[in-house]
Amino acid sequence: MGLARYFVVRRKHEWLVTLEGRTMAAHHSQAEAIGSAIVMADLMGAMHHDADVMVEDERGGALRPVWTYGQDKVPVAPIRVLQVVPSHSHVKRVQRPPELKAS
């Protein structure tokens, strides 16, 4: 199958994830956009496409490869603590990444 090459590029105040010239996602930070692009590329790789992620540097210059399906692992998203329940200081509400949520 063909190559699914995702690009992470800065446009004004956003970081875009593009595929074949189409915007697939927009994020506030480069790190969020890279994570999103890797998830998309991993899904394409699982469908037997060659897939990778290229990132534009902060100044809008050269592109560099940051992830390739079959060579690099998919990073695990950290679990974020959303708040501590005031009446139960030992209980914390968390937001789990979708891949860690129970079915």
OpenMM code with the backbone's topology and positions (N, CA, C; nanometers):
from openmm import Vec3, app, unit

residues = "MET GLY LEU ALA ARG TYR PHE VAL VAL ARG ARG LYS HIS GLU TRP LEU VAL THR LEU GLU GLY ARG THR MET ALA ALA HIS HIS SER GLN ALA GLU ALA ILE GLY SER ALA ILE VAL MET ALA ASP LEU MET GLY ALA MET HIS HIS ASP ALA ASP VAL MET VAL GLU ASP GLU ARG GLY GLY ALA LEU ARG PRO VAL TRP THR TYR GLY GLN ASP LYS VAL PRO VAL ALA PRO ILE ARG VAL LEU GLN VAL VAL PRO SER HIS SER HIS VAL LYS ARG VAL GLN ARG PRO PRO GLU LEU LYS ALA SER".split()
positions = [
    Vec3(0.0837, -0.1180, 0.0000),
    Vec3(0.0000, 0.0000, 0.0000),
    Vec3(0.0879, 0.1239, 0.0000),
    Vec3(0.0277, 0.2397, -0.0125),
    Vec3(0.1010, 0.3647, -0.0245),
    Vec3(0.1521, 0.4204, 0.1068),
    Vec3(0.2255, 0.5286, 0.0956),
    Vec3(0.2812, 0.5970, 0.2113),
    Vec3(0.1817, 0.6985, 0.2653),
    Vec3(0.1527, 0.6900, 0.3940),
    Vec3(0.0711, 0.7895, 0.4632),
    Vec3(0.1688, 0.8764, 0.5423),
    Vec3(0.2009, 0.9928, 0.4895),
    Vec3(0.2975, 1.0816, 0.5544),
    Vec3(0.2215, 1.1998, 0.6150),
    Vec3(0.2260, 1.2070, 0.7461),
    Vec3(0.1604, 1.3149, 0.8194),
    Vec3(0.2620, 1.4263, 0.8445),
    Vec3(0.2186, 1.5493, 0.8249),
    Vec3(0.3030, 1.6656, 0.8483),
    Vec3(0.2469, 1.7457, 0.9648),
    Vec3(0.3335, 1.7886, 1.0543),
    Vec3(0.2959, 1.8775, 1.1646),
    Vec3(0.3617, 2.0116, 1.1340),
    Vec3(0.2775, 2.1122, 1.1074),
    Vec3(0.3271, 2.2434, 1.0662),
    Vec3(0.2585, 2.3539, 1.1451),
    Vec3(0.3305, 2.4631, 1.1638),
    Vec3(0.2739, 2.5769, 1.2370),
    Vec3(0.2073, 2.6729, 1.1396),
    Vec3(0.0865, 2.7148, 1.1741),
    Vec3(0.0137, 2.8157, 1.0975),
    Vec3(-0.0453, 2.9148, 1.1964),
    Vec3(0.0092, 3.0343, 1.1947),
    Vec3(-0.0296, 3.1405, 1.2887),
    Vec3(-0.0111, 3.0916, 1.4315),
    Vec3(-0.1195, 3.0762, 1.5067),
    Vec3(-0.1092, 3.0375, 1.6478),
    Vec3(-0.1470, 2.8915, 1.6721),
    Vec3(-0.1520, 2.8127, 1.5657),
    Vec3(-0.1909, 2.6722, 1.5785),
    Vec3(-0.0852, 2.5815, 1.5171),
    Vec3(-0.0888, 2.4562, 1.5594),
    Vec3(-0.0094, 2.3507, 1.4976),
    Vec3(-0.1068, 2.2586, 1.4271),
    Vec3(-0.0892, 2.2417, 1.2959),
    Vec3(-0.1787, 2.1597, 1.2163),
    Vec3(-0.1175, 2.0236, 1.1875),
    Vec3(-0.2030, 1.9232, 1.1810),
    Vec3(-0.1646, 1.7912, 1.1336),
    Vec3(-0.2281, 1.7774, 0.9963),
    Vec3(-0.1451, 1.7528, 0.8933),
    Vec3(-0.1981, 1.7408, 0.7582),
    Vec3(-0.1620, 1.6058, 0.6977),
    Vec3(-0.2446, 1.5631, 0.6041),
    Vec3(-0.2216, 1.4414, 0.5272),
    Vec3(-0.2661, 1.4709, 0.3852),
    Vec3(-0.1759, 1.4539, 0.2901),
    Vec3(-0.2051, 1.4791, 0.1489),
    Vec3(-0.2663, 1.6173, 0.1268),
    Vec3(-0.2141, 1.7172, 0.1980),
    Vec3(-0.2590, 1.8547, 0.1806),
    Vec3(-0.3860, 1.8919, 0.2545),
    Vec3(-0.4454, 1.7967, 0.3238),
    Vec3(-0.5693, 1.8238, 0.3978),
    Vec3(-0.5401, 1.8341, 0.5464),
    Vec3(-0.6006, 1.9312, 0.6111),
    Vec3(-0.5856, 1.9451, 0.7560),
    Vec3(-0.6699, 1.8400, 0.8244),
    Vec3(-0.6020, 1.7593, 0.9071),
    Vec3(-0.6693, 1.6529, 0.9800),
    Vec3(-0.7017, 1.6933, 1.1233),
    Vec3(-0.6198, 1.7843, 1.1810),
    Vec3(-0.6398, 1.8286, 1.3196),
    Vec3(-0.5648, 1.9588, 1.3405),
    Vec3(-0.6092, 2.0363, 1.4384),
    Vec3(-0.5422, 2.1599, 1.4785),
    Vec3(-0.5259, 2.1574, 1.6304),
    Vec3(-0.4078, 2.1970, 1.6772),
    Vec3(-0.3768, 2.1921, 1.8200),
    Vec3(-0.3086, 2.3208, 1.8639),
    Vec3(-0.3126, 2.3449, 1.9950),
    Vec3(-0.2501, 2.4644, 2.0510),
    Vec3(-0.0997, 2.4492, 2.0666),
    Vec3(-0.0502, 2.3273, 2.0774),
    Vec3(0.0939, 2.3085, 2.0973),
    Vec3(0.1493, 2.2083, 1.9968),
    Vec3(0.2782, 2.2206, 1.9731),
    Vec3(0.3457, 2.1279, 1.8837),
    Vec3(0.3399, 1.9856, 1.9396),
    Vec3(0.3602, 1.9711, 2.0704),
    Vec3(0.3591, 1.8386, 2.1325),
    Vec3(0.2240, 1.7694, 2.1138),
    Vec3(0.1150, 1.8420, 2.1314),
    Vec3(-0.0184, 1.7845, 2.1111),
    Vec3(-0.0368, 1.7406, 1.9662),
    Vec3(0.0080, 1.8235, 1.8741),
    Vec3(-0.0061, 1.7924, 1.7317),
    Vec3(0.0762, 1.6693, 1.6939),
    Vec3(0.1970, 1.6589, 1.7469),
    Vec3(0.2807, 1.5425, 1.7183),
    Vec3(0.2138, 1.4157, 1.7718),
    Vec3(0.1624, 1.4214, 1.8942),
    Vec3(0.0932, 1.3060, 1.9515),
    Vec3(-0.0256, 1.2639, 1.8676),
    Vec3(-0.1024, 1.3607, 1.8226),
    Vec3(-0.2189, 1.3329, 1.7389),
    Vec3(-0.1762, 1.2704, 1.6058),
    Vec3(-0.0730, 1.3250, 1.5447),
    Vec3(-0.0236, 1.2729, 1.4171),
    Vec3(0.0271, 1.1297, 1.4319),
    Vec3(0.0941, 1.1008, 1.5424),
    Vec3(0.1447, 0.9650, 1.5650),
    Vec3(0.0300, 0.8657, 1.5783),
    Vec3(-0.0746, 0.9030, 1.6487),
    Vec3(-0.1912, 0.8136, 1.6621),
    Vec3(-0.2518, 0.7864, 1.5246),
    Vec3(-0.2670, 0.8918, 1.4434),
    Vec3(-0.3234, 0.8741, 1.3093),
    Vec3(-0.2332, 0.7859, 1.2228),
    Vec3(-0.1029, 0.8115, 1.2274),
    Vec3(-0.0082, 0.7333, 1.1470),
    Vec3(-0.0062, 0.5878, 1.1930),
    Vec3(-0.0164, 0.5654, 1.3225),
    Vec3(-0.0187, 0.4291, 1.3743),
    Vec3(-0.1416, 0.3544, 1.3228),
    Vec3(-0.2545, 0.4198, 1.3171),
    Vec3(-0.3762, 0.3568, 1.2639),
    Vec3(-0.3585, 0.3217, 1.1161),
    Vec3(-0.2977, 0.4111, 1.0404),
    Vec3(-0.2730, 0.3822, 0.8986),
    Vec3(-0.1755, 0.2658, 0.8837),
    Vec3(-0.0739, 0.2635, 0.9688),
    Vec3(0.0208, 0.1524, 0.9655),
    Vec3(-0.0474, 0.0197, 0.9956),
    Vec3(-0.1407, 0.0220, 1.0897),
    Vec3(-0.2150, -0.0995, 1.1244),
    Vec3(-0.3015, -0.1474, 1.0079),
    Vec3(-0.3307, -0.0564, 0.9140),
    Vec3(-0.4073, -0.0924, 0.7937),
    Vec3(-0.3141, -0.1223, 0.6764),
    Vec3(-0.1882, -0.1546, 0.7084),
    Vec3(-0.0885, -0.1995, 0.6116),
    Vec3(-0.0363, -0.0902, 0.5182),
    Vec3(-0.0422, 0.0347, 0.5618),
    Vec3(0.0213, 0.1439, 0.4882),
    Vec3(0.1578, 0.1694, 0.5513),
    Vec3(0.2528, 0.2144, 0.4722),
    Vec3(0.3737, 0.2711, 0.5307),
    Vec3(0.3308, 0.4059, 0.5854),
    Vec3(0.3738, 0.4401, 0.7058),
    Vec3(0.3281, 0.5654, 0.7669),
    Vec3(0.4395, 0.6281, 0.8488),
    Vec3(0.4470, 0.7611, 0.8410),
    Vec3(0.5424, 0.8337, 0.9243),
    Vec3(0.4906, 0.9732, 0.9550),
    Vec3(0.5641, 1.0423, 1.0431),
    Vec3(0.5277, 1.1776, 1.0849),
    Vec3(0.6496, 1.2669, 1.0642),
    Vec3(0.6273, 1.3774, 0.9938),
    Vec3(0.7312, 1.4772, 0.9698),
    Vec3(0.6907, 1.6051, 1.0434),
    Vec3(0.7883, 1.6732, 1.1050),
    Vec3(0.7586, 1.7935, 1.1830),
    Vec3(0.8418, 1.9106, 1.1318),
    Vec3(0.7746, 2.0237, 1.1178),
    Vec3(0.8391, 2.1486, 1.0805),
    Vec3(0.9040, 2.2081, 1.2053),
    Vec3(1.0225, 2.2673, 1.1917),
    Vec3(1.0853, 2.3276, 1.3091),
    Vec3(1.0093, 2.4529, 1.3519),
    Vec3(1.0416, 2.5042, 1.4690),
    Vec3(0.9688, 2.6180, 1.5285),
    Vec3(0.9675, 2.7424, 1.4384),
    Vec3(1.0691, 2.7603, 1.3574),
    Vec3(1.0786, 2.8794, 1.2721),
    Vec3(1.0089, 2.8601, 1.1377),
    Vec3(0.9480, 2.7449, 1.1169),
    Vec3(0.8794, 2.7205, 0.9902),
    Vec3(0.9749, 2.6760, 0.8806),
    Vec3(1.0887, 2.6229, 0.9193),
    Vec3(1.1894, 2.5813, 0.8218),
    Vec3(1.1822, 2.4351, 0.7872),
    Vec3(1.2971, 2.3699, 0.7966),
    Vec3(1.3130, 2.2313, 0.7513),
    Vec3(1.2224, 2.1331, 0.8249),
    Vec3(1.1812, 2.0297, 0.7532),
    Vec3(1.1038, 1.9205, 0.8101),
    Vec3(1.1983, 1.8104, 0.8523),
    Vec3(1.1618, 1.7425, 0.9610),
    Vec3(1.2429, 1.6300, 1.0070),
    Vec3(1.1490, 1.5163, 1.0461),
    Vec3(1.1912, 1.3930, 1.0221),
    Vec3(1.1081, 1.2794, 1.0622),
    Vec3(1.1151, 1.2606, 1.2138),
    Vec3(1.0001, 1.2348, 1.2769),
    Vec3(0.9986, 1.2124, 1.4218),
    Vec3(0.9418, 1.0768, 1.4603),
    Vec3(0.8728, 1.0103, 1.3673),
    Vec3(0.8122, 0.8813, 1.4005),
    Vec3(0.7864, 0.8041, 1.2722),
    Vec3(0.8148, 0.6733, 1.2759),
    Vec3(0.7906, 0.5854, 1.1615),
    Vec3(0.7245, 0.4570, 1.2102),
    Vec3(0.6151, 0.4182, 1.1441),
    Vec3(0.5442, 0.2963, 1.1810),
    Vec3(0.6360, 0.1759, 1.1631),
    Vec3(0.6349, 0.0881, 1.2626),
    Vec3(0.7159, -0.0319, 1.2569),
    Vec3(0.8567, -0.0147, 1.3115),
    Vec3(0.8995, 0.1107, 1.3307),
    Vec3(1.0326, 0.1379, 1.3853),
    Vec3(1.0255, 0.2014, 1.5237),
    Vec3(0.9259, 0.2872, 1.5429),
    Vec3(0.9131, 0.3620, 1.6682),
    Vec3(0.7879, 0.3181, 1.7422),
    Vec3(0.7939, 0.3258, 1.8747),
    Vec3(0.6780, 0.2922, 1.9574),
    Vec3(0.5830, 0.4106, 1.9643),
    Vec3(0.4564, 0.3803, 1.9864),
    Vec3(0.3561, 0.4849, 2.0088),
    Vec3(0.3711, 0.5293, 2.1530),
    Vec3(0.3955, 0.6593, 2.1755),
    Vec3(0.4108, 0.7049, 2.3140),
    Vec3(0.2803, 0.6914, 2.3917),
    Vec3(0.2923, 0.6587, 2.5184),
    Vec3(0.1756, 0.6481, 2.6057),
    Vec3(0.1485, 0.7862, 2.6630),
    Vec3(0.0245, 0.8302, 2.6492),
    Vec3(-0.0130, 0.9617, 2.7023),
    Vec3(-0.0181, 0.9566, 2.8539),
    Vec3(0.0319, 1.0598, 2.9202),
    Vec3(0.0271, 1.0601, 3.0666),
    Vec3(-0.1161, 1.0749, 3.1173),
    Vec3(-0.1404, 1.0225, 3.2342),
    Vec3(-0.2695, 1.0392, 3.2998),
    Vec3(-0.2652, 1.1714, 3.3752),
    Vec3(-0.3630, 1.2577, 3.3500),
    Vec3(-0.3644, 1.3893, 3.4138),
    Vec3(-0.4634, 1.3922, 3.5291),
    Vec3(-0.4219, 1.4508, 3.6400),
    Vec3(-0.5114, 1.4685, 3.7531),
    Vec3(-0.5952, 1.5924, 3.7247),
    Vec3(-0.7267, 1.5761, 3.7209),
    Vec3(-0.8156, 1.6883, 3.6930),
    Vec3(-0.8468, 1.7688, 3.8183),
    Vec3(-0.8721, 1.7015, 3.9274),
    Vec3(-0.9013, 1.7724, 4.0518),
    Vec3(-0.8968, 1.6750, 4.1684),
    Vec3(-0.8793, 1.7294, 4.2858),
    Vec3(-0.8882, 1.6508, 4.4083),
    Vec3(-1.0267, 1.6747, 4.4646),
    Vec3(-1.0943, 1.5683, 4.5045),
    Vec3(-1.2269, 1.5812, 4.5635),
    Vec3(-1.2090, 1.6361, 4.7048),
    Vec3(-1.2611, 1.7573, 4.7345),
    Vec3(-1.2334, 1.8241, 4.8624),
    Vec3(-1.2653, 1.7424, 4.9868),
    Vec3(-1.3777, 1.6726, 4.9896),
    Vec3(-1.4153, 1.6003, 5.1104),
    Vec3(-1.3358, 1.4701, 5.1280),
    Vec3(-1.2683, 1.4281, 5.0252),
    Vec3(-1.1900, 1.3040, 5.0292),
    Vec3(-1.0531, 1.3315, 4.9663),
    Vec3(-0.9617, 1.3843, 5.0442),
    Vec3(-0.8331, 1.4254, 4.9888),
    Vec3(-0.7538, 1.3099, 4.9279),
    Vec3(-0.7866, 1.1887, 4.9648),
    Vec3(-0.7169, 1.0735, 4.9087),
    Vec3(-0.7753, 1.0296, 4.7734),
    Vec3(-0.8905, 1.0884, 4.7333),
    Vec3(-0.9553, 1.0529, 4.6072),
    Vec3(-0.9258, 1.1616, 4.5048),
    Vec3(-0.8792, 1.1188, 4.3881),
    Vec3(-0.8502, 1.2131, 4.2806),
    Vec3(-0.9244, 1.1689, 4.1554),
    Vec3(-0.9812, 1.2647, 4.0854),
    Vec3(-1.0437, 1.2348, 3.9571),
    Vec3(-0.9355, 1.2475, 3.8511),
    Vec3(-0.9309, 1.1519, 3.7629),
    Vec3(-0.8275, 1.1527, 3.6592),
    Vec3(-0.8913, 1.1405, 3.5225),
    Vec3(-0.8160, 1.1860, 3.4232),
    Vec3(-0.8573, 1.1687, 3.2855),
    Vec3(-0.7591, 1.0715, 3.2220),
    Vec3(-0.8092, 0.9579, 3.1825),
    Vec3(-0.7235, 0.8563, 3.1239),
    Vec3(-0.7208, 0.8712, 2.9721),
    Vec3(-0.6064, 0.8429, 2.9109),
    Vec3(-0.6021, 0.8414, 2.7647),
    Vec3(-0.7015, 0.7377, 2.7126),
    Vec3(-0.7595, 0.7599, 2.5957),
    Vec3(-0.8609, 0.6669, 2.5426),
    Vec3(-0.8141, 0.5224, 2.5372),
    Vec3(-0.6859, 0.4975, 2.5094),
    Vec3(-0.6393, 0.3606, 2.4983),
    Vec3(-0.6317, 0.2895, 2.6328),
    Vec3(-0.6433, 0.3642, 2.7444),
    Vec3(-0.6389, 0.3026, 2.8765),
    Vec3(-0.7758, 0.2945, 2.9429),
    Vec3(-0.8795, 0.3480, 2.8782),
    Vec3(-1.0132, 0.3451, 2.9378),
    Vec3(-1.0701, 0.2040, 2.9316),
    Vec3(-1.1418, 0.1691, 3.0372),
    Vec3(-1.2063, 0.0373, 3.0422),
    Vec3(-1.3271, 0.0368, 2.9487),
    Vec3(-1.3545, -0.0774, 2.8909),
    Vec3(-1.4696, -0.0899, 2.7995),
    Vec3(-1.5955, -0.1091, 2.8764),
] * unit.nanometer
topology = app.Topology()
chain = topology.addChain("A")
for resn in residues:
    res = topology.addResidue(resn, chain)
    for name in ("N", "CA", "C"):
        topology.addAtom(name, app.Element.getBySymbol(name[0]), res)
